[in-house]
Amino acid sequence: MVKRICKGVLASLICVVLLIGCSKEESSDEMAYTFQSNVSLITMEGVTPEASYVMLFECDQEGSKIKNNKIEPIEKGKEYTFTADPHAAKVKVYYYHKPMYSSYGGSTIGWIQQVFYLDKGKNVKISITGESVIGSSEP
C-alpha cells in the first residue's frame, strides 16, 4: 500500500515537473522579415506582367550575401514572410518588373536604395511603393 502511494506521488511529481518545464516560454532570437510590394504590377485588367520578381538578399554585418529568397511572380499587396538566417544582419532588395504589352519596352530593374536591418525576435516589414528609390548599384 505504501509503495502504491509512493509511486502515485512520484508519478504526480513527474507530471507537474513536465508541465512546468513544457509551459515555460523561451525568448526567441529568431529573426524574420515580411516583403510586400504596393506597386501596381498589372498593366491591363487580368493580365499579369510578362516578368516580375524580387530577390531578397540576406547579408551579414559586413554586407556579404549569405542567403537569398526569390519571389516570382509578385502579387501586389500580398505579404511574403521569411525566417532569416541566424547570421544575417540586413536585407537588400533587387527588383525586376517588365510589363506585358509595354509599347516602349519600359522595365523597372534595379536595387531598392534602402537597406532593411533585421532585429532579433522581431519581424521587419519591407514595403516597396511607387516612391521607393531604385538604382543600378547595390546599396
Order of alpha helices (4+ residues) and beta strands (2+ residues): alpha-beta-beta-beta-beta-beta-beta-beta-beta-beta
